[in-house]
């Protein structure tokens, strides 16, 4: 799509350069309504959209009205770091780059609804002041609805500007490799519907407060890193902070922080709206991942799809014994799809330890017996085709609540 648009704009540039009388009639794109032109330009990277300013005088400022800006600075920073071994020179160039971005925002003539900033710093050089200036400008002058901020370097994160919490019109917030653990959060986002926290440093209290103050949140992806001195979070306390959640994706690392040992005997059905759950890097070994999964399922009776991405190289952090009888009253009335991906190490000497284990098989049988509308079970087996057939055969003989299940 982008290639086609760029080709069309290049052809238009040629027409403009060979301008003759009456050429405006052959310039089809320029005759389109402004809203359509803005949509077309929004499909291009901001850098490419800005290049359309050379097409003609009429096109000089069209790109400054598009509602979507996307700045990927990774390649720029890479060139800076490669070309300058002196830290002072690199810092000067980075400050100038942030200053240029700020000037672009100042010259922008229309509303900005979507803003993406990739600030991957390969050399570890920071300009927190410049970063804060950009976000502060957005919060004061634009009704940003979708914000993506990506730092990429887990070991050396940028501090998230506190002015982000002044963007009250946000519906989508995606943060990667940023740090806000030291900052007190006193507000949330009333209209936020989607939140992604990927390697974001944040304290337990701040995370729970943030989630509690996003009453419209229906999609959450969570992979955070927290101070190991910080308090653990009871699993029920976490679930109660997201009562409207519909789509939830959690990484195994989160279990370093979530405490499932304090689960009450009578679990509240606090995740009534949850329809999709994805557990990435899950580990069945030692039972802790399975324990978390079962508690979540019991709190979410309206689940429609469960997706588990198992990583056998990812070991658990604590031993945890699952007592299956405690979940005998689970009934997944709406579950129609179960997907389990089982990864293995390529070392042939270790293949034996990656065979499907008893906890996994017990979990599959548990789901089959309690899901009357289950139609599809997709399993990425760690073994060869013959082993997968045997596994499907065992599951086919297991008691099941659904009359028809397709194994993929």
N, C-alpha and C positions, 0 to 999 in steps of 0.2 A: 504494500500500500504506500509506504513512505517513498520507495524507489519510483513508483509511478508518478506520485505527486511531484517529486524533485525533477523528473524528466519533463513533466508538463510545464513546470515553472521555468526550466532551462530553455525550452522551446519558446516560451512567451518572452523571455529575456531577449532572444535573438530577434523576435518580431519587433520588440521595442527599440532595439539598437538600429534596426533598419527602417525606422519610422518613416512613413510617408503619409501623405494626406489621405484621410479616410481609413488609416490603419486601425483606428479605434473599433471599427466594425468587425475586424478580424480578431481582436483581442477579446476572446470569449470569456476568459476567467475574470477579467476586470469588470465585466458587466454584471457579475453575480452580486446578489445582495450581500451587504457587509457581514451579516450573521453567518452566511455560508462560507464566506472567505475566512472568517475567524475560525470556523470549524476546521476548514482545510489546513490552515496554518497551525492549528493546535495539534494536528496529527504528526507534525514534524518536530524533531528536536528543536529546542529554542534557538540554538546556534544556527541551524539551517533556516528557520523561519526568519531570523534577523537578516540573513543574506538576501532575502527577497527585496530588501530596501534599495538594492542597486538596479532593480528592473526598470524603474522610471520614477519620476518625481511623484507621481500619484501613489506609487507603492512605498515611498520612503518610510512612512510611519504606520503602515497598515499592521505590521507585526507587533507594534506597541499596544495594540488594542486586544490582543488575544487573551482569553481568561485563564490560560494554562501555561505555566512556565516550568521548564525542566532544565536544571543546570547540573550536568555531570562533570565534576571537576577532577576526577581521578586522573585522566590523561594529562591535564594541565599540570597538576601537582607532580606527576611523574617526570614531565619534561623539566620542571623547575628543579627537582631533586637531582636529576641526572646531570644537568648543566651547571649546577652550583654546589661545590663541595663546602663552601663557607656558609655556616648557619645563618649569619647576619644577612647575607644577600638573599638567601632563600626566604627568610622571614619578611624581608622588605617586599619581595615579589608577591608573597602570599597576601600581605596587607594590601598591596595595590590591587590584587585580584578581587578581594572582598570589597574594596572601595569601588571598583568597576561595577561589580554586581549591584552595589547600593545605588550607583548612578543609573543603572538600567531600571531599577525599581522606581526611582524618582521620575524618570522620563516616561514611565508606563502611563498610557492615557486611559486605559479602561480598567474594569474590575478584574481582580485576580481571584479565581475560585479554586484553582489547583496549583500547588507549588511543590516542586521536588528539588532537593539539594543533596547531592552526593559529595561529601567532603572527605574522601579517602586521602589521608596524608601519609604517603609512604615514608616520608622522612621524619614523621612525628612532630612536625612544627605546627603550633596552634596559633590561631588568632581568635580567641574567644570574644574579644571586643567587636571585631568585624562581624562575627557570626551573630552575636546578640543584636547588633545594629540592624541586620537584615530582618530578623524575626520581629523586632520591635516595630520596624516600619510596616510590616505586614499587619501586625495586630492593631495598629493605629489607623491604617488607611484602607484596608481591604477586608471583605467578608470571606475569608478563605474557608472553604468547605473540606478540602482534601489536602493534607500535609504529609509529605514523605521526607524524612531527614535521615540520612545514612552516613555513619561515621566509618564503618567497615573495620577499623582497627580495634579489636577487643582489648589489646594490651595497653592502648593509649587513647582513651576515649575523650571526646569533646564534652564539655559541660553543656547540658541542655539549657538554653536561655529560659529564664523564668517567665519571660514574656509570652512563651508558648501558651501559657494558661490564660492569657488574655484573648485568645482566639476563640471567642464564645460561639462562633457559627460552625465550628468543625463538626463534620459528620464522619470523617475517616482520618485516623492518625496512625502513621506507621513510623516507628522509631527503631533504629538499629545502631548498636555500638555507641551509645551515648550514656552519659552519667548524670543522674539527678538524685542520687541517693542522699546527698548532703543537704538538699533543699527541702524546706517544709512546704507541703502542698496544702493550701487552704481552700482551693476551689476545684471544681471538676468541669465536665462538659455536658451541659444539659441535652444537647442534640447529637452527641457522639454515638454512632452506630457500629463502627468498626475500629478496633484497637489492636495494633501489633507491637509487641515489645520483644525485640530480638536482641539478646545480649545487652540489655539496658540495666545499668546499675541503679538500684532503688532499694530503700529500706522497706522492711515488712509493713510498718505502719503507713508509710507513704503510698505503697502499692494498694493496700486495702482501702485507704481513704480515697485514692483516685478511682478505684473500681466502684466504690459505694456512691460516688458523686457523678456517675455516668448512668443515669436512670434509663436511658434509651438504648444502652449497649446490647447488641445482639450477636456480635462476632468478636471473639477474642483469641489471639495467638500469643502464647506466653512462653518465652525462654528468657528468664532474667538471671542476673547474677547478683547475689546479695553478700553483704559483709558476714563472714562466718561467725562473728561475735553477735550478730543480730538475732532476735528471737525467732523461733520457728513459728509457723502459722498452722493452727489446727485446720484440717481439711474442711470441716463444716463452716468455719469462719470464712474461708475463701469462697465456698459455694454461695453463702448467704449474701455476698457482695455483688453477685451477678445474677439476680433473680430473673432477668428477661433474656438471658443469653440463649441463642439458637444454634450458633456454630462455635465450637470450642476446640482449639488445637493446643496441646501441651507437650512439651519436650521432657524427656526423662530427667534432665538436670533439675527441673523444678522440684523434684522429690527430695532434693537435698534440703529443701526449705519447708516443704509441707509435712506436717506431722499427722500420720494416720493412726498412731497408737492411742490417741485420745478420742476415738470415734464412739459416740454414745450407742447403746444397744438399740434404741429406737431412733432410726434416721429420719430426718425431715425430708419430704419430697420438694426440696428447694429449687430444683432445676426443672421445673415443669415445662418450660418452653424449649429445652434443649432437644434439637433434632439430629445434629451431626456432631460426632466426637472423633477427633484424630489424636492418637497417642504416638508420638514420634520417638524413636530410639528406645522403645520400651524393652524392658528386660524381665522375663518371667523367672529367671533364676533368683533364688532366695525369697521369692514371694512378694517383695515390696511393691513392684509394679503391678502385679495382679491384685494385691490388696487395694491399691488406689483405684484401679479400674472397677473393681466390684462395688466399692463404696459409691463411686460416681454413678454407676448403672442403677444402683438402688435409689439414688436421689433423683434420677432422670427417667421416669417411666414412659415418656413419650419419644424416646430415641427412635430415629428412622434409619440411621446408618452409623456403623462403628468401623473405623479404620485404624489398624494397628500396624505400625512399622517397627518391626523388631530388629534390634541390633545386638547380636551375640557378643560383640566386642565391648559392649557397654555394660559393665558390671554394676550391680546395685550397691547401695550404701549401707543398708541394714538388713538383718534377717527379719522376716515377718511370716508368721504362720497363718495361712488362710483357713478359717473354719467355715466350710461350705454351708453348714446348717444355718448359719446366721443370715444367709441370703436365700433361704428356701422359699420366701414369699415374693421374690422378684418375678414380675410378669411384664414382658416387653411387648405390649399389644401392637405397637406400630413399627417395630423394627422389620425392615424389608431387605437390608443388605449388610453383610459382614465381610470385611476385607482384611486379610492378614498377610503381611509381607515378612518373610523370614530370611534374614541375610546370614551369610556364612563366610568364614575365612577361606581363602583359596588354598591354604596349606593342606595338602592331602592327608598329612599325618594327624590333623586336628579335626577332620571331617566328622569323626564319630561323635565328638562332643557337641556337634551342632545338629544332631538329629532332633526331630520333634520330641519334646519332653512331656512327661506326665501332666504337669500343670497346664500346659497349652491344650492338650487333648481334653482334659477335664473342663477347661474353660469353654472349648468349642461345644462339648456335649451339654454343658450348662445352658449355653445360648440356644442351642437347637431345641431343648426341652421347654423353653420359656418364650418362644417367639412364634406365635401362630400365623403371622403374616410374612415370615421370612421367605424370600423367593430366591435370593442369590447369595452364595458363599464363594468368595474368591480367595484362593490360597496360593501364594507364591512359595512353593516347596523348596526346602534346602537340599532335598535329595534328587535322584534321577526320576525319570518318568515312571518307572516301575514302583518306586517307593511312594510316589504321589498317588498312584492308583490304589495301593494298599491302604493309604491313609484315608482316601475317599471311601473305600469299601468299609472301613471301620466306622466312619462317620455315618454312612448310609444305613448301617445296622443299629445305630444308636437311637434311642427314643427321641421323637421330635414332635413338636406341636403343629408344625406347618405340613400340609398334605403334599406340597410340591416345592422342592428346592433344587436349584440348578447349581452344580459345583463347577467352578471355572478354574 
